[in-house]
């Protein structure tokens, strides 16, 4: 078993590798930074549990991966794995390879397609095809069998190709619309509060003026915010039993 002091002195060396992995698993840079931060906190707490029977980076990756799994929620943007397998089982299903290759050659487009994969499949593709891990290493990291890891990689690759192909179709429909939908949507809360710089705010406005899908989302946000604001003026009567409990807490604190 490795000494905790030795582990703590070495984990900082792996920050670039962990952050790179976090950005592949979490599209939001702030979320990726939080994920790495929490992974380091967990590693420090569990330093005495590192036995040295696997490389330190592999141990850290597993911690980060498990935290990411805990936080992962199925997104409406994700590609349903059942639908993709059904498509690929159809002999008539195909894609435009030139369009897929064109999208894959652009980093933002590739990342946009990658983030549409459900987390376990996105992780398998990222760890194998980006980070260079073997399927056995992925199986160990995800705590699944070798055959399950192979299946996740296979499905992930199929979903990625389909997401790239569908992305090309979406881009064709949105041709001429300034700013990508996600770029506009991730700024929409600050736009709603008037906290964006002029250039970004103008870009969001231009996007909302021409995008066929984002205006309804923005309208719903405006309405929800207005309804929440109405709660501010609603009467809130504190339950008597809560008053009693708080008085007991305050009385105990004062007596102490």
Steps between C-alpha positions, in 0.01 A plus 500: 500500500632844408560758768233778502771766505649356182161497329429859597835614365433343160132561426564859392707372209187355341289818497530561121399144417203504737378838383521390137292193582248710696450735204423199280239372745348835595439761227482792744853626590385607846345160558819330387706713739263418786522132413880503513497701823266252667700206366812641666314551825384140487852381415645688796236352730570148372878526460551229761287262291725513193679165500732560209376194309400726209659817359412811700344664193270201450388529864435874458313442175274252674422748776419770244294259291293387799430860599396577144265200499340623821433838341395379158136550414339389178475803274237562235792553261627146548461247222282206624708185471194289413416722203856485368523122520168474321632726224826310464317167486306627198684401181367814334650740754807698393657844531680746276867424576619831354264697725605297805868546420449874452335535840753274674784714366369799697572472871189683618278285279669181617460599865138596439434151362698332777302670775180354353611150596364363830768529764619138520544479122660845473745395770590176321567679170694780670717269708578269208519724193617823666695391807635176352386263775450133414157342523622302803606821673160654424327193643704531820436873526125467444481182711333298225586180315725501195205413274296787646785744438527377140126549455515853641782590263316350201176675582679825576673504164174427317320776689782744428480441124122537505524816713750648255270416208193646670702803601574569136127494428434739789773735382347504151163601646664765718722640226520876533400501868769687697650318800449131574194406705705380796717811493183710520327281756791492743488881508123525519479534879747790506321647198174483693659688791674756279846387608661439160750724327365686198660274237375176653155642571474616138595149384231342717241750373593427140478127566155530660380705205580226248522162676191278460545313832644738761232777521240269661757396760579863576130590521448215746791624713357852506159371605642270769709783643196726511296234681779450751509874558134488597588269787702782652179680595312191615416469868727264691375404843765334713358185664476539880688175557791634296503816712518282811785292361700807405443655840627181662812508282566863579433444868742208513766702319455793738519278805817339371 
